[in-house]
Amino acid sequence: MIARQPTLISVHDYLELEAHSPERHEYMRGQIYAMTGGSESHALISGNVSRSIGNQIADRGCRVYTSDLRVKSPAWLYAYPDVSVVCGEPILQVENGQPSLLNPQLIVEVLSPSTEGYDQGNKFHGYRAIPTLTAYVLIAQDRPWVEVRLKNADGDWVMHVVEGPELVAEVPPLDLRLECSAIYQNVRWPEPPPNPDANPA
């Protein structure tokens, strides 16, 4: 993801741009960001997570959306999360002919080098202003690592990190389990750098 321009623009101008642009953009507090293409691993993990969640909640009246559906936050954020989940009826707001989801309960983002800081910081601050959101999950694509952020009864967010080849990330508000074998199915990890101290064979 790259910032399209440093000049602040209005929501109206953003929506006009988005309605006529061949590429998608996210909007945060006056700045817009062009959505760049993801890696193969990013696409695989996003699909794996969607499928895993869908299989677990198919009979619960819940819906799983991909990044094709935009999410709107009251904190001046329009974004395209990799995965969003609604249990019950979705609430959609249509602006300039394009819908935005207003009531996700779970949002999942797959991290990449260009978006990691944004997803963990400013973007989360925008997402957490959504009243219905109770869980935010961040997934690394270069190693088995998942961060789960949950909103407690006091409205505070608590973070929990799990990692390693046997990881299981629990998402209690939706009674979900994200297992390493499901999240990272068919993902090829980066080759480790050579060890200069190793003896040649």
Sequence and secondary structure as in RCSB ss.txt:
>XXXX:A:sequence
MIARQPTLISVHDYLELEAHSPERHEYMRGQIYAMTGGSESHALISGNVSRSIGNQIADRGCRVYTSDLRVKSPA
WLYAYPDVSVVCGEPILQVENGQPSLLNPQLIVEVLSPSTEGYDQGNKFHGYRAIPTLTAYVLIAQDRPWVEVRL
KNADGDWVMHVVEGPELVAEVPPLDLRLECSAIYQNVRWPEPPPNPDANPA
>XXXX:A:secstr
 EES SS   HHHHHHHHHH SS EEEETTEEEE     HHHHHHHHHHHHHHHHHHTTTTEEEEETTSEEEETT
TEEE  SEEEEES   EEEETTEEEE   SEEEEE  TTTHHHHHTHHHHHHTTSTT  EEEEE SSSSEEEEEE
E TTS EEEEEEESTT EEEEGGGTEEEEHHHHTTT         TTS   
